[in-house]
Amino acid sequence: MRKLFLAVAGGTLLLLNPILGAAESYKVFKGDGFSFRYPVDWEEGLPQANTTRALVRAISPRTGYEASCNVNVSFVADLDRFTQAQINEVNHKLHDIKYLSRVEGIAPDVKILEYNTNTYLSMQPASSVEFTAMVKTHNASQMNRFFQIMTIRKPNRYVVTCRGEPANFLRAKEVRDLIVGTFLIFHNLGKP
């Protein structure tokens, strides 16, 4: 009877939390004061910006699609005069609809799809936005869909951005949710 109970309880836990269920199918990125999980059919890439601390992308021959997620960490000056509690009150407003409307007005190819001012990143109040925008390369332009979630934990701003062509983006939604759901800030970086 006890074995049956443990089997049912364990199976229920796995159904409720698929992240725990298949630990062997995930890799862990750990560095620069934060960590997150991502699937084994994704790989680490080389960041292109100096604030990008992590870049992971789908291995398209294995996943059947192309998409990527990156983590940017940047120092925010003059936060010493605020408590983390005061900053947390603002964290939910970082992606404010007034600000986003101005972005749409400045960049006509940007279309805001949804925003959420009541979310969390690493147990920190955060805000997120999903939008489409034209991505221009040296020889072509391609519409991409983006998801971005941002929080400030003294003294840094943490931004997770995922992107892909619209169909690919939707196929990578579970990966985005995995990265955001397992993102953990375990210590803050100091000033650069």
C-alpha positions as CSV (number, residue, x, y, z in Angstrom):
1,M,0.0,0.0,0.0
2,R,2.8,2.4,0.9
3,K,4.6,1.7,-2.4
4,L,1.4,2.4,-4.3
5,F,0.9,5.7,-2.5
6,L,4.5,6.8,-3.2
7,A,4.1,5.8,-6.9
8,V,0.9,7.8,-7.2
9,A,2.3,10.8,-5.3
10,G,5.5,10.7,-7.4
11,G,3.5,10.5,-10.7
12,T,1.3,13.3,-9.6
13,L,4.3,15.5,-8.8
14,L,5.8,14.7,-12.2
15,L,2.6,15.7,-14.0
16,L,2.3,18.9,-12.1
17,N,5.9,19.9,-12.6
18,P,7.4,18.5,-15.9
19,I,10.7,20.3,-15.1
20,L,11.3,17.9,-12.3
21,G,10.2,14.9,-14.4
22,A,12.9,14.7,-17.0
23,A,16.0,16.3,-15.4
24,E,18.2,14.3,-17.8
25,S,16.8,16.1,-20.8
26,Y,18.0,19.5,-19.6
27,K,21.3,21.3,-19.3
28,V,22.0,24.0,-16.7
29,F,23.6,27.3,-17.6
30,K,25.4,28.7,-14.5
31,G,27.6,31.7,-14.4
32,D,27.8,35.4,-13.6
33,G,25.5,35.1,-10.5
34,F,22.5,33.4,-12.2
35,S,21.5,30.0,-13.6
36,F,18.7,28.5,-15.7
37,R,17.7,25.2,-17.4
38,Y,17.4,24.7,-21.1
39,P,16.8,21.5,-23.2
40,V,19.6,19.3,-24.4
41,D,18.6,20.0,-28.0
42,W,19.6,23.7,-27.5
43,E,23.2,24.9,-27.3
44,E,25.2,27.8,-25.8
45,G,26.2,30.5,-28.3
46,L,28.6,33.4,-28.3
47,P,27.0,36.6,-26.9
48,Q,27.3,39.6,-29.3
49,A,26.8,42.4,-26.8
50,N,29.0,43.2,-23.7
51,T,25.9,43.1,-21.4
52,T,24.8,39.7,-22.8
53,R,25.9,37.1,-20.1
54,A,24.2,34.1,-21.7
55,L,22.9,33.0,-25.1
56,V,21.2,29.7,-25.9
57,R,19.7,28.6,-29.2
58,A,17.9,25.7,-30.7
59,I,19.9,23.2,-32.7
60,S,17.7,23.3,-35.7
61,P,18.5,19.9,-37.2
62,R,17.4,18.4,-33.9
63,T,14.5,20.7,-33.0
64,G,13.1,21.4,-36.5
65,Y,13.1,25.2,-35.8
66,E,15.4,28.1,-35.1
67,A,15.0,30.3,-32.0
68,S,17.2,31.8,-29.3
69,C,17.1,33.3,-25.8
70,N,19.6,35.5,-24.1
71,V,20.2,37.0,-20.7
72,N,21.5,40.6,-20.4
73,V,22.8,41.9,-17.1
74,S,23.6,45.6,-16.7
75,F,24.6,47.8,-13.8
76,V,22.0,50.5,-12.9
77,A,23.6,53.6,-11.4
78,D,22.3,55.4,-8.3
79,L,20.3,52.5,-6.8
80,D,22.0,52.9,-3.5
81,R,19.4,55.5,-2.3
82,F,16.6,53.0,-2.8
83,T,15.7,49.9,-0.8
84,Q,15.1,46.7,-2.7
85,A,11.4,46.9,-1.5
86,Q,11.1,50.3,-3.2
87,I,12.7,48.9,-6.4
88,N,10.3,45.9,-6.3
89,E,7.3,48.3,-6.4
90,V,8.7,49.7,-9.7
91,N,9.7,46.3,-11.1
92,H,6.1,45.5,-12.0
93,K,5.9,48.7,-14.0
94,L,9.1,48.4,-16.2
95,H,7.1,47.5,-19.2
96,D,4.4,50.1,-18.8
97,I,1.8,50.5,-21.6
98,K,2.5,54.2,-22.0
99,Y,6.2,53.4,-22.6
100,L,5.4,50.6,-24.9
101,S,3.0,52.8,-26.9
102,R,5.8,55.3,-27.4
103,V,8.1,52.5,-28.7
104,E,5.4,51.5,-31.2
105,G,5.1,55.1,-32.3
106,I,8.9,55.5,-32.8
107,A,9.4,52.1,-34.5
108,P,6.4,51.5,-36.8
109,D,7.4,47.9,-37.5
110,V,7.0,47.1,-33.8
111,K,3.6,45.7,-32.7
112,I,3.0,45.0,-29.0
113,L,1.0,41.8,-28.7
114,E,0.7,41.6,-24.9
115,Y,2.3,42.8,-21.7
116,N,2.2,41.6,-18.1
117,T,3.0,43.8,-15.2
118,N,2.2,41.1,-12.6
119,T,4.9,38.5,-13.1
120,Y,8.1,37.3,-11.5
121,L,11.7,36.5,-12.5
122,S,13.8,34.7,-9.9
123,M,11.1,35.4,-7.3
124,Q,11.5,39.1,-8.0
125,P,8.6,41.3,-9.2
126,A,9.0,41.8,-12.9
127,S,7.2,42.8,-16.0
128,S,7.1,41.2,-19.4
129,V,6.2,42.1,-23.0
130,E,5.6,40.1,-26.2
131,F,6.0,41.9,-29.5
132,T,6.8,41.5,-33.2
133,A,9.5,43.5,-35.0
134,M,11.4,43.5,-38.2
135,V,14.9,42.2,-37.8
136,K,17.3,43.5,-40.5
137,T,20.5,41.6,-41.5
138,H,23.0,42.6,-44.0
139,N,21.0,41.0,-46.9
140,A,17.4,40.6,-45.7
141,S,14.7,41.6,-43.4
142,Q,12.6,39.1,-41.4
143,M,9.7,39.5,-39.1
144,N,10.5,38.1,-35.6
145,R,8.4,37.6,-32.5
146,F,10.0,38.5,-29.1
147,F,9.3,37.9,-25.5
148,Q,11.1,40.0,-22.9
149,I,10.9,39.8,-19.1
150,M,12.8,42.3,-16.9
151,T,13.6,42.8,-13.2
152,I,16.0,44.9,-11.2
153,R,17.8,43.4,-8.2
154,K,20.3,45.8,-6.8
155,P,22.6,46.8,-8.4
156,N,21.7,45.2,-11.7
157,R,18.9,44.9,-14.3
158,Y,18.3,41.4,-15.5
159,V,16.6,41.0,-18.9
160,V,15.7,37.6,-20.5
161,T,14.8,38.0,-24.2
162,C,13.6,35.1,-26.5
163,R,13.0,35.4,-30.2
164,G,12.3,33.6,-33.4
165,E,10.3,33.8,-36.6
166,P,6.6,33.8,-35.6
167,A,6.0,30.0,-36.2
168,N,9.4,29.1,-34.6
169,F,8.7,31.3,-31.7
170,L,5.5,29.5,-30.9
171,R,7.2,26.1,-31.1
172,A,9.8,27.3,-28.6
173,K,7.3,28.6,-26.1
174,E,7.9,25.7,-23.7
175,V,11.6,26.4,-23.8
176,R,11.0,30.1,-23.0
177,D,8.8,29.1,-20.1
178,L,11.5,26.6,-18.8
179,I,14.2,29.2,-18.9
180,V,12.1,31.9,-17.2
181,G,10.6,29.4,-14.7
182,T,14.0,28.1,-13.6
183,F,15.9,31.4,-13.8
184,L,17.6,32.0,-10.5
185,I,19.7,35.0,-9.4
186,F,22.0,33.5,-6.7
187,H,24.2,36.5,-6.2
188,N,24.5,39.9,-7.7
189,L,27.4,41.1,-9.8
190,G,29.1,44.2,-8.7
191,K,29.8,47.3,-10.6
192,P,31.5,46.7,-14.0
